[in-house]
């Protein structure tokens, strides 16, 4: 069984691939959520912001899939049913609340909060110190990007 090496221990490669694939799922849900938010808002500033965050998530997914490829794996995920339901709820809420920016921002914030919880749960399964320095840095950076987007949604929500 192949393993990734670190100074203190190693993790079976299939476990790392599984962890990365779950992160692909989380980021794909975010990409689709922000794309849906861009479609739902009438505010041009928010539309551009949501498209920017959607592109950012596309980049995160691409980086994760590149790591999975390096490890000889295949990414099997393209989002979750829960993510699809959340996007549907966001569309309904937006329509009911007449495409109000605060409603869309609130749903994006809620999605980001969930993404952070899921990312943290994935990272607890394989503590960062057990991963290669390169992979650890990538995952920490990706989590920070999700956290920054979450904080941005909170800040913008407070302004509306």
C-alpha positions as YAML, in Angstrom:
chain: A
units: angstrom
residues:
- id: 1
  name: UNK
  ca: [0.00, 0.00, 0.00]
- id: 2
  name: UNK
  ca: [1.42, 3.37, -1.00]
- id: 3
  name: UNK
  ca: [1.91, 6.06, 1.57]
- id: 4
  name: UNK
  ca: [2.76, 9.72, 1.63]
- id: 5
  name: UNK
  ca: [5.75, 10.49, 3.79]
- id: 6
  name: UNK
  ca: [6.31, 13.07, 6.44]
- id: 7
  name: UNK
  ca: [9.06, 13.34, 9.01]
- id: 8
  name: UNK
  ca: [7.11, 11.65, 11.81]
- id: 9
  name: UNK
  ca: [4.63, 9.30, 10.18]
- id: 10
  name: UNK
  ca: [2.87, 8.37, 6.98]
- id: 11
  name: UNK
  ca: [-0.71, 8.09, 5.82]
- id: 12
  name: UNK
  ca: [-1.94, 5.52, 3.30]
- id: 13
  name: UNK
  ca: [-2.32, 7.23, -0.06]
- id: 14
  name: UNK
  ca: [-5.92, 6.11, -0.46]
- id: 15
  name: UNK
  ca: [-6.78, 7.94, 2.79]
- id: 16
  name: UNK
  ca: [-5.17, 11.12, 1.50]
- id: 17
  name: UNK
  ca: [-7.02, 10.78, -1.81]
- id: 18
  name: UNK
  ca: [-10.30, 10.30, 0.05]
- id: 19
  name: UNK
  ca: [-9.62, 13.39, 2.17]
- id: 20
  name: UNK
  ca: [-8.75, 15.48, -0.89]
- id: 21
  name: UNK
  ca: [-11.81, 14.21, -2.72]
- id: 22
  name: UNK
  ca: [-14.03, 15.32, 0.16]
- id: 23
  name: UNK
  ca: [-12.42, 18.77, -0.09]
- id: 24
  name: UNK
  ca: [-13.24, 18.72, -3.84]
- id: 25
  name: UNK
  ca: [-16.87, 18.11, -2.90]
- id: 26
  name: UNK
  ca: [-16.89, 20.98, -0.40]
- id: 27
  name: UNK
  ca: [-15.29, 23.41, -2.86]
- id: 28
  name: UNK
  ca: [-17.55, 22.29, -5.72]
- id: 29
  name: UNK
  ca: [-20.59, 22.98, -3.56]
- id: 30
  name: UNK
  ca: [-19.16, 26.46, -2.89]
- id: 31
  name: UNK
  ca: [-18.46, 27.07, -6.56]
- id: 32
  name: UNK
  ca: [-22.04, 26.19, -7.46]
- id: 33
  name: UNK
  ca: [-23.46, 28.16, -4.51]
- id: 34
  name: UNK
  ca: [-21.67, 31.34, -5.58]
- id: 35
  name: UNK
  ca: [-22.64, 30.82, -9.22]
- id: 36
  name: UNK
  ca: [-26.27, 30.47, -8.15]
- id: 37
  name: UNK
  ca: [-25.96, 33.56, -5.93]
- id: 38
  name: UNK
  ca: [-24.59, 35.53, -8.90]
- id: 39
  name: UNK
  ca: [-27.62, 34.43, -10.93]
- id: 40
  name: UNK
  ca: [-30.04, 35.39, -8.16]
- id: 41
  name: UNK
  ca: [-28.78, 38.87, -7.29]
- id: 42
  name: UNK
  ca: [-29.67, 42.04, -9.12]
- id: 43
  name: UNK
  ca: [-26.86, 43.94, -7.38]
- id: 44
  name: UNK
  ca: [-24.03, 44.22, -9.92]
- id: 45
  name: UNK
  ca: [-21.32, 44.61, -7.26]
- id: 46
  name: UNK
  ca: [-22.48, 41.45, -5.48]
- id: 47
  name: UNK
  ca: [-22.86, 39.62, -8.79]
- id: 48
  name: UNK
  ca: [-19.19, 40.28, -9.59]
- id: 49
  name: UNK
  ca: [-18.14, 39.32, -6.06]
- id: 50
  name: UNK
  ca: [-20.06, 36.03, -6.23]
- id: 51
  name: UNK
  ca: [-18.56, 35.25, -9.64]
- id: 52
  name: UNK
  ca: [-15.10, 35.98, -8.22]
- id: 53
  name: UNK
  ca: [-15.69, 33.57, -5.33]
- id: 54
  name: UNK
  ca: [-17.06, 30.97, -7.76]
- id: 55
  name: UNK
  ca: [-13.87, 31.26, -9.85]
- id: 56
  name: UNK
  ca: [-11.80, 31.02, -6.68]
- id: 57
  name: UNK
  ca: [-13.54, 27.74, -5.79]
- id: 58
  name: UNK
  ca: [-12.91, 26.46, -9.33]
- id: 59
  name: UNK
  ca: [-9.21, 27.12, -8.74]
- id: 60
  name: UNK
  ca: [-9.32, 25.32, -5.37]
- id: 61
  name: UNK
  ca: [-10.98, 22.31, -7.01]
- id: 62
  name: UNK
  ca: [-8.38, 22.29, -9.80]
- id: 63
  name: UNK
  ca: [-5.53, 22.31, -7.25]
- id: 64
  name: UNK
  ca: [-7.13, 19.49, -5.26]
- id: 65
  name: UNK
  ca: [-7.69, 17.40, -8.37]
- id: 66
  name: UNK
  ca: [-4.09, 17.96, -9.44]
- id: 67
  name: UNK
  ca: [-2.93, 16.57, -6.08]
- id: 68
  name: UNK
  ca: [-5.29, 13.61, -6.44]
- id: 69
  name: UNK
  ca: [-3.85, 12.97, -9.91]
- id: 70
  name: UNK
  ca: [-0.28, 13.12, -8.55]
- id: 71
  name: UNK
  ca: [-1.24, 10.44, -6.04]
- id: 72
  name: UNK
  ca: [-2.69, 8.25, -8.78]
- id: 73
  name: UNK
  ca: [-6.30, 8.74, -7.74]
- id: 74
  name: UNK
  ca: [-9.45, 9.82, -9.49]
- id: 75
  name: UNK
  ca: [-11.74, 12.51, -8.08]
- id: 76
  name: UNK
  ca: [-15.25, 11.13, -8.00]
- id: 77
  name: UNK
  ca: [-17.16, 14.04, -6.50]
- id: 78
  name: UNK
  ca: [-18.92, 16.93, -8.14]
- id: 79
  name: UNK
  ca: [-20.91, 18.32, -5.22]
- id: 80
  name: UNK
  ca: [-23.41, 16.93, -2.77]
- id: 81
  name: UNK
  ca: [-27.16, 16.51, -2.60]
- id: 82
  name: UNK
  ca: [-27.10, 18.74, 0.48]
- id: 83
  name: UNK
  ca: [-25.33, 21.42, -1.53]
- id: 84
  name: UNK
  ca: [-27.92, 21.14, -4.30]
- id: 85
  name: UNK
  ca: [-30.75, 21.41, -1.77]
- id: 86
  name: UNK
  ca: [-29.10, 24.48, -0.22]
- id: 87
  name: UNK
  ca: [-28.81, 26.14, -3.63]
- id: 88
  name: UNK
  ca: [-32.47, 25.37, -4.30]
- id: 89
  name: UNK
  ca: [-33.42, 26.85, -0.95]
- id: 90
  name: UNK
  ca: [-31.33, 29.94, -1.75]
- id: 91
  name: UNK
  ca: [-33.21, 30.40, -5.04]
- id: 92
  name: UNK
  ca: [-36.59, 30.04, -3.34]
- id: 93
  name: UNK
  ca: [-35.65, 32.39, -0.51]
- id: 94
  name: UNK
  ca: [-34.29, 34.92, -2.98]
- id: 95
  name: UNK
  ca: [-37.47, 34.82, -5.03]
- id: 96
  name: UNK
  ca: [-39.72, 35.11, -1.97]
- id: 97
  name: UNK
  ca: [-37.66, 37.98, -0.62]
- id: 98
  name: UNK
  ca: [-37.58, 39.66, -4.04]
- id: 99
  name: UNK
  ca: [-33.87, 39.02, -4.70]
- id: 100
  name: UNK
  ca: [-32.86, 41.02, -1.63]
- id: 101
  name: UNK
  ca: [-29.07, 41.13, -1.22]
- id: 102
  name: UNK
  ca: [-29.37, 40.40, 2.50]
- id: 103
  name: UNK
  ca: [-31.21, 37.12, 1.83]
- id: 104
  name: UNK
  ca: [-28.62, 35.99, -0.71]
- id: 105
  name: UNK
  ca: [-25.71, 37.05, 1.50]
- id: 106
  name: UNK
  ca: [-27.26, 35.21, 4.46]
- id: 107
  name: UNK
  ca: [-27.48, 32.01, 2.45]
- id: 108
  name: UNK
  ca: [-23.91, 32.38, 1.21]
- id: 109
  name: UNK
  ca: [-22.73, 32.96, 4.77]
- id: 110
  name: UNK
  ca: [-24.63, 29.90, 5.96]
- id: 111
  name: UNK
  ca: [-23.08, 27.83, 3.17]
- id: 112
  name: UNK
  ca: [-19.59, 29.06, 4.03]
- id: 113
  name: UNK
  ca: [-20.12, 28.30, 7.71]
- id: 114
  name: UNK
  ca: [-21.07, 24.76, 6.76]
- id: 115
  name: UNK
  ca: [-18.08, 24.50, 4.42]
- id: 116
  name: UNK
  ca: [-15.72, 25.50, 7.23]
- id: 117
  name: UNK
  ca: [-17.22, 22.90, 9.55]
- id: 118
  name: UNK
  ca: [-16.91, 20.22, 6.87]
- id: 119
  name: UNK
  ca: [-13.33, 21.22, 5.98]
- id: 120
  name: UNK
  ca: [-12.37, 21.08, 9.65]
- id: 121
  name: UNK
  ca: [-13.98, 17.66, 10.02]
- id: 122
  name: UNK
  ca: [-12.04, 16.36, 7.02]
- id: 123
  name: UNK
  ca: [-8.78, 17.81, 8.33]
- id: 124
  name: UNK
  ca: [-9.29, 16.21, 11.75]
- id: 125
  name: UNK
  ca: [-9.44, 12.78, 10.11]
- id: 126
  name: UNK
  ca: [-5.84, 13.19, 8.99]
- id: 127
  name: UNK
  ca: [-4.08, 15.77, 11.16]
- id: 128
  name: UNK
  ca: [-2.12, 18.29, 9.15]
- id: 129
  name: UNK
  ca: [1.17, 17.29, 10.75]
- id: 130
  name: UNK
  ca: [0.75, 13.86, 9.12]
- id: 131
  name: UNK
  ca: [0.69, 15.33, 5.60]
- id: 132
  name: UNK
  ca: [3.55, 16.50, 3.42]
- id: 133
  name: UNK
  ca: [4.52, 20.13, 3.94]
- id: 134
  name: UNK
  ca: [3.31, 21.04, 0.42]
- id: 135
  name: UNK
  ca: [-0.09, 19.42, 0.88]
- id: 136
  name: UNK
  ca: [-0.45, 20.84, 4.38]
- id: 137
  name: UNK
  ca: [0.28, 24.37, 3.12]
- id: 138
  name: UNK
  ca: [-2.26, 23.98, 0.31]
- id: 139
  name: UNK
  ca: [-5.04, 22.79, 2.63]
- id: 140
  name: UNK
  ca: [-4.33, 25.48, 5.23]
- id: 141
  name: UNK
  ca: [-4.39, 28.12, 2.47]
- id: 142
  name: UNK
  ca: [-7.65, 26.77, 1.06]
- id: 143
  name: UNK
  ca: [-9.30, 26.77, 4.48]
- id: 144
  name: UNK
  ca: [-8.11, 30.35, 4.97]
- id: 145
  name: UNK
  ca: [-9.72, 31.31, 1.63]
- id: 146
  name: UNK
  ca: [-13.02, 29.80, 2.73]
- id: 147
  name: UNK
  ca: [-12.76, 31.56, 6.10]
- id: 148
  name: UNK
  ca: [-12.03, 34.89, 4.40]
- id: 149
  name: UNK
  ca: [-15.08, 34.47, 2.15]
- id: 150
  name: UNK
  ca: [-17.21, 33.60, 5.20]
- id: 151
  name: UNK
  ca: [-15.99, 36.68, 7.06]
- id: 152
  name: UNK
  ca: [-16.63, 38.81, 3.96]
- id: 153
  name: UNK
  ca: [-20.22, 37.51, 3.78]
- id: 154
  name: UNK
  ca: [-20.72, 38.34, 7.48]
- id: 155
  name: UNK
  ca: [-19.31, 41.84, 7.01]
- id: 156
  name: UNK
  ca: [-21.46, 42.53, 3.96]
- id: 157
  name: UNK
  ca: [-24.52, 41.10, 5.65]
- id: 158
  name: UNK
  ca: [-24.02, 43.47, 8.59]
- id: 159
  name: UNK
  ca: [-23.96, 46.38, 6.10]
- id: 160
  name: UNK
  ca: [-27.34, 45.45, 4.56]
...
